[in-house]
């Protein structure tokens, strides 16, 4: 129900839509990233209230016309703003305050002199006869020019708001677009509205398409159809990890997206091919494969860079002295390598490019240690890297030498506040040596190219990873493609070593990978303190959440002496809904950290004492995607997070790079290991469950693993050994580049 506020009581009825004129009295909070603000205001009848919304453009003493809906929050009833604009004051006091707040060159006293001179005609003078302002004491020609420049800008922004909102754009979106583009936003909206989907956070193709429709762009406009084709390919890359789409799949996808005749899509695909905006290839069956030009070049580049390294001068072949050296290293380290592992070490010392893959307990870590020792014995520099901070830290702990994230190895640096680039590249290559990259299943096509172009011809690279784990979050299936190309040296470690063979976690990981149901201990075995693997049936998501709460907060800490804040990780397939990451994080936060003081400027509801995860690499503060820390304090508008003894300050701006980490997705856990892992696999999540996800989750556990699921759901997930296929041609291109 909508009503004009006229009641003296200024009732704040939750759900009621109201409009009023008011003056801003206080700016409580502003987020410069999205222009969200919390403001205090007072109506012309002196009724105070609080506004929330995209209000960063407004300041104290601005008079505004505002429309919104009363909403209830933990801070009381607030007005959630739908539209807001500057209102011209009617009183001389209000007008003077308005001028002094809008124009930095005019203070309150000068504003009062202007009002005294021109009265209610002041705004008209500013708009149409500004030279008259020179009659006011204190306004020189220079000051007048500054005043008029600022007044023109403010008036221009108001006109832009009127224009955008007149075309159906919300106040919030209008604020964002004006802030990003200024006056350029009108030609952009008229000529290339689909640019917004690529440049503006929060505007995808569908929203840009709505804006285009509001601007009068017809459904069959060629610009719209070509933007839809590009978006279909872009979405295939970023959502499904594809490098291309078969032409017919692209036609069907784009036609469904745009709701146009598929014949129109075909016509414009041909036009884009002719302009080389998209590129094509043909597979062995003669089917046309369609790429965005960027991805076509990227796939070719990775294949060509590998071929460059492989074809560079050889370092010779293993000999008896090398074998003797490996034997000495085994004695020194107190280990005995399997024949397959010795073969891998000797091959890796001479081959330019090699892949090592194997499941848990097959000796990948031991092999890396021997590689390092063998290279050091031959005075060959060794460089260790991994895709994530946690994986590189684990590599450092197991080898005793420095390991870096791939981004840090390539010396990522910020070019602007938000964008960066690798300073190590073809023009500034890395030094020669052997590069060992662990957790290589996580490397996508873009990161692989960045690594390869920075390696000189006399470098050697060994990729270590478990090809049966989940593929990279980004585009492609690089490790799988390199192995399936059959044109690179690949060592497949299959022997499970005696000590690992005794682990039920390792046994079950291999069983799951082979499509077999895991060994589930009996009740008596699960009651013993030495049990490593548990399976509990959950009838509903709510039942699963209750079990997880008990296990994290009571059962596992009591039985194994584990710290629930640091040593137990809950893993889920998805973020939303009951049994998902976000819901479980709220439950566990309230249970494990109920009395933590809230961080005042946190939208995510962080508290002091919370376990949190870094969501993206931050080279300035030396924290990386997947790093887990604890919020230990709030000081001077900053949250202090402890990452294994290193304190990092988070401002309002970069606090959004953190998330609660009592639970996380299986994808986010890749490259990490935890003393205990609780894996939640629910029937309601079946569409996301497949064998490699179950396998990846289980292999994150070092000592204890718990499955919360039901036998039917788990059985179906393990039988699903056909993970969503990714369209990629890297293996084929590598064969072509190497003359295979």
C-alpha positions as CSV (number, residue, x, y, z in Angstrom):
1,X,0.0,0.0,0.0
2,X,1.4,3.4,-0.9
3,X,0.5,6.6,1.0
4,X,1.8,10.2,1.3
5,X,3.2,10.9,4.7
6,X,1.2,13.6,6.4
7,X,0.6,12.2,9.8
8,X,2.1,14.1,12.7
9,X,3.2,10.8,14.3
10,X,5.2,9.8,11.2
11,X,4.3,6.2,11.8
12,X,6.9,3.6,10.6
13,X,4.8,0.7,9.6
14,X,6.9,-2.2,8.3
15,X,6.0,-3.0,4.7
16,X,4.4,0.4,4.1
17,X,5.6,2.4,1.1
18,X,6.0,6.2,1.9
19,X,7.4,9.4,0.4
20,X,8.5,12.5,2.1
21,X,10.8,15.5,2.0
22,X,13.6,15.6,4.5
23,X,17.1,16.9,5.4
24,X,20.1,14.7,6.0
25,X,21.5,15.1,9.4
26,X,24.2,12.4,9.6
27,X,26.1,10.0,7.4
28,X,26.5,6.8,9.4
29,X,28.2,4.6,6.8
30,X,29.2,4.7,3.2
31,X,30.6,1.8,1.1
32,X,32.6,3.4,-1.7
33,X,32.6,0.2,-3.7
34,X,28.8,0.0,-4.3
35,X,27.6,3.4,-3.0
36,X,25.5,1.8,-0.3
37,X,25.0,4.2,2.6
38,X,23.2,4.5,5.9
39,X,21.9,8.1,6.6
40,X,20.0,9.8,9.4
41,X,17.5,12.4,8.3
42,X,14.7,14.6,9.7
43,X,11.4,15.5,8.0
44,X,10.3,19.1,7.7
45,X,8.1,18.4,10.7
46,X,11.3,17.3,12.6
47,X,10.5,13.6,12.7
48,X,13.8,11.7,12.7
49,X,14.4,8.4,10.7
50,X,17.1,6.4,9.1
51,X,17.5,5.7,5.3
52,X,19.4,2.8,3.7
53,X,20.2,2.3,0.1
54,X,22.5,3.6,-2.7
55,X,22.9,7.0,-1.2
56,X,26.6,7.7,-1.2
57,X,26.1,10.8,-3.4
58,X,24.2,12.7,-0.6
59,X,25.7,14.7,2.2
60,X,24.8,16.3,5.5
61,X,22.3,19.2,5.1
62,X,21.1,18.0,1.6
63,X,17.3,18.4,1.3
64,X,15.9,15.3,-0.4
65,X,12.7,13.9,-1.8
66,X,12.7,10.3,-0.9
67,X,10.4,7.3,-1.6
68,X,10.9,3.9,0.1
69,X,9.5,1.1,2.2
70,X,9.8,0.6,5.9
71,X,11.8,-2.5,6.8
72,X,12.7,-4.1,10.1
73,X,16.4,-4.7,10.9
74,X,18.5,-5.4,13.9
75,X,19.1,-1.7,14.2
76,X,15.3,-0.9,14.2
77,X,12.8,0.2,11.6
78,X,14.6,1.9,8.6
79,X,13.4,3.3,5.2
80,X,14.7,1.2,2.4
81,X,15.1,3.7,-0.5
82,X,13.5,3.2,-3.9
83,X,14.2,6.7,-5.3
84,X,15.8,9.8,-3.9
85,X,16.7,13.2,-5.4
86,X,17.8,16.6,-4.2
87,X,14.8,18.7,-3.3
88,X,15.1,22.5,-3.7
89,X,14.6,24.1,-0.2
90,X,11.8,26.6,0.2
91,X,13.0,28.6,3.2
92,X,15.9,31.1,3.0
93,X,17.7,29.1,5.8
94,X,17.3,25.9,3.9
95,X,18.3,27.4,0.6
96,X,21.5,28.9,2.2
97,X,22.3,25.5,3.7
98,X,21.6,23.9,0.3
99,X,24.1,26.1,-1.6
100,X,26.8,25.8,1.0
101,X,26.5,22.0,1.0
102,X,26.3,21.7,-2.9
103,X,29.1,24.1,-3.8
104,X,32.6,23.8,-2.2
105,X,33.4,27.4,-3.1
106,X,30.5,28.8,-1.0
107,X,30.4,28.8,2.7
108,X,27.3,29.3,4.8
109,X,28.0,33.1,5.3
110,X,28.5,33.7,1.6
111,X,25.4,31.6,0.8
112,X,23.4,33.8,3.2
113,X,24.7,36.9,1.3
114,X,23.6,35.4,-2.0
115,X,20.1,34.6,-0.6
116,X,19.9,38.1,0.8
117,X,20.6,39.6,-2.6
118,X,18.5,37.3,-4.8
119,X,16.0,35.7,-2.5
120,X,13.8,32.9,-4.0
121,X,15.2,33.8,-7.4
122,X,18.7,32.5,-6.5
123,X,18.5,29.2,-8.3
124,X,17.2,30.9,-11.4
125,X,20.2,33.3,-11.3
126,X,22.6,30.4,-11.1
127,X,20.9,28.6,-14.0
128,X,20.3,31.5,-16.4
129,X,22.1,34.7,-15.3
130,X,25.2,33.7,-13.2
131,X,27.1,36.9,-14.0
132,X,24.9,38.7,-11.4
133,X,26.7,36.7,-8.7
134,X,29.7,39.1,-9.2
135,X,27.6,41.7,-7.4
136,X,27.9,39.7,-4.2
137,X,30.8,40.6,-2.0
138,X,33.5,38.0,-2.0
139,X,32.8,36.5,-5.4
140,X,35.5,37.2,-7.9
141,X,35.6,36.1,-11.5
142,X,37.9,33.1,-10.6
143,X,35.6,32.0,-7.8
144,X,32.5,32.4,-10.1
145,X,34.1,30.2,-12.7
146,X,34.7,27.5,-10.1
147,X,31.1,27.8,-8.7
148,X,29.6,27.6,-12.1
149,X,31.7,24.5,-13.1
150,X,30.6,22.7,-10.0
151,X,27.0,23.8,-10.3
152,X,26.9,22.6,-13.9
153,X,28.2,19.2,-12.9
154,X,25.7,18.8,-10.1
155,X,22.8,19.9,-12.4
156,X,24.1,17.6,-15.1
157,X,24.0,14.6,-12.7
158,X,20.5,15.5,-11.7
159,X,19.4,15.6,-15.3
160,X,21.1,12.2,-15.9
161,X,19.2,10.8,-12.9
162,X,15.9,12.1,-14.4
163,X,16.8,10.6,-17.8
164,X,17.8,7.2,-16.5
165,X,14.9,6.8,-14.1
166,X,12.6,8.0,-16.9
167,X,13.8,5.0,-18.9
168,X,12.9,2.6,-16.0
169,X,16.4,2.3,-14.4
170,X,16.3,2.1,-10.6
171,X,17.8,4.8,-8.5
172,X,20.4,2.4,-7.3
173,X,21.5,1.4,-10.8
174,X,21.4,5.0,-12.0
175,X,23.7,6.0,-9.1
176,X,26.2,3.2,-10.0
177,X,26.2,4.0,-13.8
178,X,26.6,7.8,-13.3
179,X,29.4,7.2,-10.8
180,X,31.2,4.9,-13.3
181,X,30.6,6.7,-16.6
182,X,29.3,10.2,-15.9
183,X,27.9,11.9,-19.0
184,X,29.1,9.1,-21.2
185,X,26.4,6.8,-19.9
186,X,23.7,8.1,-22.3
187,X,25.6,7.3,-25.5
188,X,26.7,4.0,-24.0
189,X,23.1,3.0,-23.2
190,X,21.9,4.1,-26.7
191,X,24.8,2.6,-28.7
192,X,26.3,-0.3,-26.7
193,X,24.3,-1.2,-23.6
194,X,25.6,-4.8,-23.6
195,X,29.1,-3.4,-22.7
196,X,27.6,-3.0,-19.2
197,X,27.5,-6.8,-18.7
198,X,31.3,-6.9,-19.1
199,X,32.3,-3.8,-17.3
200,X,29.8,-3.3,-14.4
201,X,29.8,-5.7,-11.4
202,X,26.3,-7.0,-10.8
203,X,25.1,-6.4,-14.3
204,X,25.0,-9.7,-16.3
205,X,23.7,-10.1,-19.8
206,X,20.1,-10.5,-18.8
207,X,20.1,-7.2,-16.9
208,X,21.9,-5.4,-19.7
209,X,19.3,-6.9,-22.1
210,X,16.5,-5.4,-19.9
211,X,18.2,-2.1,-20.0
212,X,18.6,-2.3,-23.8
213,X,14.8,-3.0,-24.1
214,X,14.1,0.0,-21.9
215,X,16.2,2.1,-24.2
216,X,14.1,0.9,-27.2
217,X,16.5,-1.6,-28.7
218,X,14.4,-4.2,-30.7
219,X,14.6,-7.9,-29.9
220,X,16.0,-8.7,-33.4
221,X,18.5,-5.8,-33.4
222,X,21.8,-7.2,-34.8
223,X,23.7,-5.7,-31.8
224,X,21.5,-7.7,-29.4
225,X,21.9,-10.9,-31.3
226,X,25.7,-10.7,-31.6
227,X,26.0,-9.7,-27.9
228,X,23.8,-12.8,-27.0
229,X,26.1,-15.1,-29.0
230,X,29.2,-13.7,-27.3
231,X,27.5,-14.0,-23.9
232,X,26.5,-17.7,-24.6
233,X,30.2,-18.5,-25.3
234,X,31.4,-16.4,-22.3
235,X,28.9,-18.1,-20.0
236,X,30.0,-21.6,-21.3
237,X,33.6,-20.7,-20.3
238,X,32.9,-19.2,-16.9
239,X,30.1,-21.4,-15.7
240,X,30.8,-24.8,-17.2
241,X,34.6,-24.5,-18.0
242,X,34.2,-25.0,-21.7
243,X,36.7,-23.7,-24.2
244,X,34.2,-23.7,-27.1
245,X,30.7,-24.8,-28.0
246,X,29.7,-27.0,-31.0
247,X,28.0,-24.7,-33.5
248,X,24.6,-26.4,-33.1
249,X,24.8,-26.2,-29.3
250,X,25.7,-22.5,-29.6
251,X,22.8,-21.8,-31.9
252,X,20.3,-23.6,-29.6
253,X,21.7,-21.9,-26.5
254,X,21.7,-18.4,-27.9
255,X,18.3,-18.8,-29.5
256,X,16.9,-19.9,-26.2
257,X,18.6,-17.0,-24.4
258,X,17.4,-14.4,-26.8
259,X,14.0,-15.9,-27.7
260,X,14.7,-15.4,-31.5
261,X,14.6,-17.7,-34.5
262,X,17.7,-19.9,-34.7
263,X,18.1,-18.9,-38.3
264,X,18.9,-15.3,-37.1
265,X,21.6,-16.8,-34.8
266,X,23.2,-18.7,-37.6
267,X,23.3,-15.6,-39.8
268,X,25.1,-13.5,-37.1
269,X,27.5,-16.3,-36.2
270,X,28.7,-16.2,-39.8
271,X,29.0,-12.4,-39.6
272,X,31.1,-12.6,-36.4
273,X,33.3,-15.3,-38.0
274,X,33.9,-13.1,-40.9
275,X,35.0,-10.3,-38.6
276,X,37.1,-12.8,-36.7
277,X,35.3,-11.9,-33.4
278,X,34.7,-15.6,-33.0
279,X,36.9,-18.4,-34.4
280,X,36.0,-21.9,-35.6
281,X,37.6,-25.3,-35.8
282,X,36.4,-28.7,-37.1
283,X,36.6,-31.9,-35.1
284,X,37.2,-35.4,-36.5
285,X,33.5,-35.8,-37.3
286,X,33.4,-32.6,-39.3
287,X,31.4,-30.7,-36.7
288,X,32.1,-27.0,-36.4
289,X,33.4,-25.8,-33.1
290,X,32.9,-22.2,-32.1
291,X,35.3,-20.2,-29.9
292,X,35.5,-16.7,-28.6
293,X,38.7,-15.3,-30.3
294,X,40.4,-14.9,-26.9
295,X,39.9,-18.6,-26.0
296,X,40.9,-19.9,-29.4
297,X,44.2,-18.0,-29.1
298,X,44.6,-19.1,-25.5
299,X,44.3,-22.8,-26.3
300,X,46.7,-22.6,-29.2
301,X,49.2,-20.6,-27.1
302,X,49.3,-23.2,-24.3
303,X,50.0,-26.0,-26.9
304,X,52.6,-24.0,-28.7
305,X,54.4,-23.0,-25.4
306,X,54.6,-26.7,-24.3
307,X,55.9,-27.6,-27.8
308,X,58.5,-24.8,-27.5
309,X,59.8,-26.2,-24.2
310,X,59.8,-29.9,-25.3
311,X,61.6,-29.1,-28.6
312,X,64.3,-27.0,-26.8
313,X,67.8,-28.6,-26.4
314,X,67.7,-31.8,-24.3
315,X,69.7,-32.3,-21.1
316,X,70.7,-35.8,-22.0
317,X,69.6,-39.2,-20.6
318,X,69.8,-40.9,-17.2
319,X,73.0,-43.0,-16.5
320,X,74.4,-45.3,-13.8
321,X,75.8,-42.3,-11.9
322,X,72.3,-40.8,-11.6
323,X,70.9,-44.1,-10.4
324,X,73.6,-44.3,-7.8
325,X,72.8,-40.8,-6.7
326,X,69.1,-41.6,-6.3
327,X,70.1,-44.7,-4.1
328,X,72.2,-42.4,-1.9
329,X,69.4,-40.0,-1.5
330,X,67.0,-42.9,-0.4
331,X,69.6,-44.0,2.2
332,X,70.0,-40.4,3.5
333,X,66.3,-39.8,3.7
334,X,65.6,-43.2,5.2
335,X,63.1,-44.3,2.5
336,X,62.8,-46.9,-0.2
337,X,61.3,-45.8,-3.5
338,X,59.2,-48.1,-5.6
339,X,60.6,-48.8,-9.1
340,X,58.0,-46.5,-10.6
341,X,59.1,-43.7,-8.4
342,X,62.8,-44.2,-9.2
343,X,61.9,-44.1,-12.9
344,X,60.0,-40.8,-12.3
345,X,63.0,-39.2,-10.5
346,X,65.5,-40.1,-13.3
347,X,63.0,-39.0,-16.0
348,X,62.3,-35.7,-14.3
349,X,66.0,-34.8,-14.1
350,X,66.3,-34.8,-17.9
351,X,62.9,-34.4,-19.5
352,X,61.8,-30.9,-20.3
353,X,58.1,-31.5,-19.5
354,X,56.7,-34.3,-17.3
355,X,53.5,-35.1,-15.5
356,X,53.2,-37.2,-12.3
357,X,49.7,-38.3,-11.2
358,X,48.4,-40.6,-8.6
359,X,45.9,-41.0,-5.8
360,X,46.4,-40.7,-2.0
361,X,49.1,-42.8,-0.5
362,X,50.9,-43.4,-3.8
363,X,54.0,-41.4,-2.8
364,X,53.7,-38.1,-4.7
365,X,55.0,-36.1,-1.7
366,X,57.9,-38.5,-1.1
367,X,58.7,-38.2,-4.8
368,X,58.8,-34.4,-4.7
369,X,61.3,-34.6,-1.7
370,X,63.6,-36.9,-3.7
371,X,63.3,-34.7,-6.8
372,X,64.5,-31.7,-4.7
373,X,67.4,-33.6,-3.1
374,X,68.5,-35.0,-6.5
375,X,68.4,-31.6,-8.2
376,X,70.3,-30.0,-5.3
377,X,73.0,-32.8,-5.6
378,X,73.5,-31.8,-9.3
379,X,73.4,-28.1,-8.4
380,X,70.3,-27.5,-10.4
381,X,68.1,-24.7,-9.0
382,X,64.6,-26.0,-7.9
383,X,61.5,-23.9,-7.7
384,X,58.3,-25.1,-6.0
385,X,54.9,-23.7,-6.7
386,X,51.2,-24.5,-6.3
387,X,47.9,-22.8,-7.3
388,X,46.8,-21.8,-3.8
389,X,48.4,-20.4,-0.7
390,X,47.5,-23.4,1.5
391,X,48.9,-25.9,-1.1
392,X,52.1,-24.0,-1.4
393,X,52.4,-23.8,2.4
394,X,51.9,-27.6,2.6
395,X,54.6,-28.1,-0.1
396,X,57.0,-26.0,1.9
397,X,56.3,-28.0,5.1
398,X,56.9,-31.3,3.4
399,X,60.1,-30.3,1.5
400,X,61.7,-27.8,3.8
401,X,62.4,-25.3,1.0
402,X,60.4,-22.3,-0.1
403,X,57.3,-22.8,-2.1
404,X,55.2,-20.1,-3.7
405,X,51.8,-19.6,-5.2
406,X,52.0,-19.5,-9.0
407,X,50.9,-15.9,-8.9
408,X,53.7,-15.0,-6.5
409,X,56.2,-17.0,-8.5
410,X,55.2,-14.9,-11.6
411,X,55.4,-11.7,-9.5
412,X,51.8,-10.5,-9.8
413,X,51.6,-6.7,-9.3
414,X,48.7,-4.3,-9.3
415,X,48.6,-2.0,-12.3
416,X,45.5,-0.1,-11.0
417,X,43.7,-0.4,-7.6
418,X,41.7,-3.4,-8.9
419,X,43.7,-4.9,-11.8
420,X,47.1,-6.4,-12.0
421,X,49.4,-8.3,-14.3
422,X,52.3,-10.8,-14.1
423,X,55.7,-9.1,-14.3
424,X,57.3,-12.4,-15.2
425,X,56.5,-13.1,-18.8
426,X,58.2,-13.7,-22.2
427,X,59.9,-10.4,-21.9
428,X,61.1,-10.9,-18.4
429,X,61.4,-14.7,-18.0
430,X,62.0,-16.7,-14.8
431,X,65.5,-18.1,-14.2
432,X,66.5,-21.6,-15.5
433,X,66.0,-24.6,-13.3
434,X,63.5,-27.3,-12.5
435,X,60.0,-26.1,-11.7
436,X,57.8,-28.5,-9.6
437,X,54.2,-27.5,-9.5
438,X,51.9,-29.4,-7.1
439,X,48.1,-29.7,-7.1
440,X,48.2,-29.2,-10.9
441,X,44.6,-30.4,-11.4
442,X,43.6,-27.0,-10.1
443,X,45.4,-25.1,-12.9
444,X,43.1,-23.6,-15.6
445,X,44.0,-22.7,-19.1
446,X,44.7,-19.0,-18.4
447,X,47.0,-19.6,-15.5
448,X,48.9,-22.4,-17.4
449,X,49.6,-20.0,-20.3
450,X,50.9,-17.4,-17.9
451,X,53.3,-19.9,-16.3
452,X,54.5,-21.3,-19.6
453,X,55.3,-18.1,-21.3
454,X,57.5,-17.1,-18.3
455,X,59.6,-20.2,-18.5
456,X,62.8,-20.0,-20.5
457,X,63.9,-22.7,-23.0
458,X,66.4,-24.1,-20.6
459,X,63.9,-24.6,-17.8
460,X,62.2,-27.9,-17.0
461,X,58.8,-28.4,-15.5
462,X,57.2,-31.2,-13.5
463,X,53.5,-31.1,-12.9
464,X,52.3,-33.1,-9.9
465,X,48.6,-33.8,-9.3
466,X,45.7,-36.2,-8.9
467,X,43.9,-36.2,-12.3
468,X,40.9,-37.9,-10.7
469,X,40.1,-34.9,-8.5
470,X,37.7,-32.1,-9.5
471,X,39.0,-30.1,-12.5
472,X,39.9,-26.5,-12.2
473,X,37.3,-23.9,-11.3
474,X,38.4,-22.0,-14.4
475,X,38.3,-22.9,-18.0
476,X,39.6,-26.2,-19.4
477,X,40.9,-29.6,-18.0
478,X,44.6,-28.9,-18.4
479,X,46.1,-31.8,-16.4
480,X,43.7,-34.3,-17.9
481,X,44.4,-33.0,-21.5
482,X,48.1,-33.2,-21.1
483,X,47.9,-36.8,-19.9
484,X,45.4,-37.9,-22.6
485,X,47.5,-36.3,-25.4
486,X,49.9,-39.2,-25.1
487,X,52.8,-37.1,-26.3
488,X,54.3,-36.1,-23.0
489,X,56.1,-38.3,-20.4
490,X,53.5,-39.3,-17.8
491,X,54.2,-41.3,-14.6
492,X,51.1,-42.8,-13.1
493,X,51.7,-43.8,-9.5
494,X,49.5,-46.8,-8.6
495,X,51.1,-48.6,-5.7
496,X,49.7,-47.7,-2.3
497,X,52.4,-47.9,0.2
498,X,52.2,-50.1,3.2
499,X,51.7,-47.4,5.8
500,X,49.0,-45.6,3.7
501,X,47.4,-48.9,2.9
502,X,46.4,-49.3,6.5
503,X,44.4,-46.0,6.4
504,X,40.7,-46.5,5.9
505,X,40.6,-43.0,4.4
506,X,43.1,-44.0,1.7
507,X,41.4,-47.4,1.1
508,X,38.0,-45.7,0.7
509,X,39.4,-43.0,-1.5
510,X,40.7,-45.6,-3.9
511,X,37.5,-47.6,-3.7
512,X,35.3,-44.6,-4.5
513,X,37.7,-43.7,-7.4
514,X,37.1,-47.2,-8.7
515,X,33.3,-46.9,-8.4
516,X,33.0,-49.1,-5.3
517,X,31.0,-48.2,-2.2
518,X,33.3,-47.3,0.8
519,X,34.0,-49.7,3.7
520,X,31.8,-48.5,6.5
521,X,33.0,-49.6,10.0
522,X,30.5,-51.4,12.3
523,X,29.0,-49.6,15.3
524,X,31.6,-51.3,17.5
525,X,34.5,-50.2,15.2
526,X,33.1,-46.7,15.1
527,X,33.1,-46.6,18.8
528,X,36.8,-47.2,19.0
529,X,39.1,-44.2,19.3
530,X,41.2,-45.4,16.4
531,X,38.4,-45.2,13.8
532,X,39.2,-43.0,10.8
533,X,36.1,-43.1,8.7
534,X,32.5,-42.6,9.8
535,X,29.2,-42.6,7.9
536,X,26.0,-41.2,9.5
537,X,22.6,-41.3,7.7
538,X,20.7,-38.1,7.5
539,X,17.0,-38.2,6.7
540,X,16.6,-34.5,6.0
541,X,18.8,-31.4,5.6
542,X,17.8,-30.3,9.0
543,X,18.8,-33.7,10.5
544,X,22.2,-33.3,8.7
545,X,22.7,-29.9,10.2
546,X,22.0,-31.2,13.7
547,X,24.4,-34.0,13.2
548,X,27.1,-31.7,12.0
549,X,26.6,-29.3,14.9
550,X,27.0,-32.2,17.3
551,X,30.1,-33.6,15.6
552,X,31.9,-30.2,15.3
553,X,31.1,-28.9,18.7
554,X,31.1,-32.0,20.9
555,X,31.7,-35.5,19.5
556,X,35.0,-35.1,17.5
557,X,36.6,-32.7,20.0
558,X,35.8,-35.0,22.9
559,X,37.0,-38.2,21.1
560,X,40.1,-36.9,19.4
561,X,41.0,-33.8,21.3
562,X,40.5,-31.7,18.2
563,X,40.1,-27.9,18.3
564,X,36.8,-27.2,16.5
565,X,37.8,-23.7,15.5
566,X,41.1,-24.8,13.8
567,X,41.1,-28.6,13.1
568,X,37.7,-29.6,11.8
569,X,36.5,-28.5,8.4
570,X,32.9,-29.0,7.1
571,X,32.6,-29.5,3.3
572,X,29.5,-29.2,1.2
573,X,28.8,-29.3,-2.6
574,X,26.9,-26.0,-2.7
575,X,26.5,-22.7,-0.9
576,X,22.8,-22.1,-0.6
577,X,19.8,-23.7,1.1
578,X,19.7,-26.0,4.2
579,X,22.7,-28.2,4.4
580,X,24.7,-25.7,2.4
581,X,27.8,-23.7,3.3
582,X,26.1,-20.4,4.2
583,X,23.5,-21.9,6.5
584,X,26.0,-24.2,8.2
585,X,28.3,-21.2,8.8
586,X,25.6,-19.3,10.6
587,X,24.7,-22.4,12.7
588,X,28.4,-23.0,13.7
589,X,29.2,-19.4,14.2
590,X,26.3,-19.1,16.7
591,X,27.4,-22.3,18.4
592,X,31.2,-21.9,18.5
593,X,31.4,-18.1,18.8
594,X,28.2,-16.9,20.3
595,X,29.6,-14.1,22.4
596,X,32.1,-12.6,19.9
597,X,31.7,-8.9,19.5
598,X,30.2,-8.0,16.0
599,X,32.5,-6.2,13.6
600,X,30.8,-2.8,13.3
601,X,31.3,-2.4,9.5
602,X,30.8,-6.0,8.4
603,X,27.8,-6.8,6.2
604,X,28.6,-10.5,6.5
605,X,28.0,-10.4,10.3
606,X,31.6,-11.2,11.3
607,X,32.4,-11.4,14.9
608,X,35.7,-11.2,16.8
609,X,36.8,-14.8,17.2
610,X,35.3,-16.0,13.9
611,X,37.1,-18.5,11.6
612,X,37.4,-16.9,8.2
613,X,38.7,-17.7,4.7
614,X,40.4,-15.4,2.2
615,X,38.5,-15.6,-1.1
616,X,41.0,-14.0,-3.5
617,X,44.8,-13.5,-3.7
618,X,45.9,-10.3,-2.0
619,X,49.6,-9.8,-2.8
620,X,49.8,-6.4,-1.0
621,X,49.0,-8.2,2.3
622,X,50.5,-11.6,1.5
623,X,47.3,-13.6,1.9
624,X,45.9,-15.9,-0.7
625,X,42.8,-17.6,-1.9
626,X,41.9,-20.4,0.6
627,X,44.0,-19.1,3.5
628,X,42.2,-19.6,6.8
629,X,42.5,-17.2,9.7
630,X,40.8,-16.0,12.9
631,X,39.4,-12.5,13.5
632,X,41.2,-11.4,16.7
633,X,40.3,-7.8,17.2
634,X,38.8,-4.6,15.8
635,X,40.8,-1.4,16.0
636,X,40.4,2.0,14.4
637,X,37.9,0.9,11.9
638,X,39.9,-2.2,10.9
639,X,39.4,-5.9,11.6
640,X,42.6,-7.7,12.6
641,X,42.9,-11.3,11.3
642,X,45.5,-13.8,12.5
643,X,46.8,-16.1,9.8
644,X,49.0,-18.6,11.6
645,X,50.7,-15.9,13.8
646,X,50.8,-13.2,11.1
647,X,48.3,-10.3,11.7
648,X,46.6,-8.7,8.7
649,X,44.4,-5.6,8.8
650,X,41.1,-5.5,6.9
651,X,39.4,-2.3,6.1
652,X,35.7,-1.9,5.1
653,X,36.9,-2.2,1.4
654,X,38.8,-5.5,1.6
655,X,36.7,-7.2,4.3
656,X,34.5,-8.4,1.5
657,X,37.4,-10.7,0.5
658,X,36.7,-12.8,3.6
659,X,33.9,-15.4,4.3
660,X,33.1,-17.5,7.3
661,X,35.0,-20.7,7.1
662,X,33.5,-23.1,9.6
663,X,32.1,-24.7,6.4
664,X,33.2,-24.3,2.8
665,X,32.6,-25.8,-0.7
666,X,34.5,-28.9,-1.8
667,X,35.9,-26.8,-4.7
668,X,37.3,-24.2,-2.2
669,X,39.0,-27.0,-0.2
670,X,41.1,-28.1,-3.1
671,X,44.8,-27.9,-2.4
672,X,44.2,-28.1,1.4
673,X,44.3,-30.8,4.0
674,X,42.6,-30.8,7.4
675,X,43.0,-33.1,10.5
676,X,39.3,-33.9,10.3
677,X,36.7,-33.4,7.6
678,X,32.9,-33.6,7.8
679,X,31.4,-34.1,4.3
680,X,27.7,-33.3,3.8
681,X,26.1,-35.0,0.7
682,X,22.3,-34.7,0.7
683,X,19.7,-36.0,-1.7
684,X,18.5,-32.5,-2.3
685,X,22.0,-31.8,-3.7
686,X,22.0,-34.8,-6.1
687,X,22.3,-32.7,-9.2
688,X,25.8,-31.6,-8.0
689,X,27.0,-35.0,-6.8
690,X,29.5,-37.1,-8.8
691,X,32.3,-39.4,-8.1
692,X,35.2,-37.0,-8.4
693,X,33.5,-34.6,-6.0
694,X,33.1,-37.3,-3.3
695,X,36.7,-38.5,-4.0
696,X,38.1,-34.9,-3.7
697,X,36.2,-34.2,-0.5
698,X,37.4,-37.4,1.2
699,X,41.1,-36.9,0.2
700,X,41.1,-33.5,2.1
701,X,41.1,-35.5,5.4
702,X,44.4,-36.4,7.1
703,X,43.2,-38.3,10.1
704,X,39.4,-38.4,10.4
705,X,36.6,-38.3,7.8
706,X,32.9,-38.3,8.4
707,X,30.2,-38.6,5.7
708,X,26.8,-37.2,6.5
709,X,24.5,-38.6,3.8
710,X,22.3,-41.6,3.0
711,X,23.3,-44.9,1.3
712,X,21.2,-44.3,-1.8
713,X,22.5,-40.8,-2.4
714,X,26.1,-41.8,-1.8
715,X,25.8,-44.9,-4.1
716,X,24.3,-42.8,-6.9
717,X,27.0,-40.2,-6.6
718,X,29.8,-42.8,-6.7
719,X,28.2,-44.4,-9.8
720,X,28.1,-41.0,-11.5
721,X,31.5,-41.3,-13.1
722,X,30.6,-39.0,-16.0
723,X,31.3,-35.6,-14.6
724,X,30.0,-32.7,-16.7
725,X,32.0,-32.8,-19.9
726,X,34.1,-29.9,-20.8
727,X,34.6,-29.0,-24.4
728,X,38.3,-28.6,-24.9
729,X,40.8,-29.3,-27.7
730,X,44.1,-28.9,-25.9
731,X,45.1,-32.5,-26.3
732,X,44.5,-32.3,-30.0
733,X,46.4,-29.0,-30.4
734,X,49.3,-30.4,-28.4
735,X,49.6,-33.3,-30.8
736,X,49.5,-31.0,-33.7
737,X,52.2,-28.7,-32.2
738,X,54.5,-31.6,-31.5
739,X,53.9,-33.2,-34.9
740,X,52.0,-36.1,-33.4
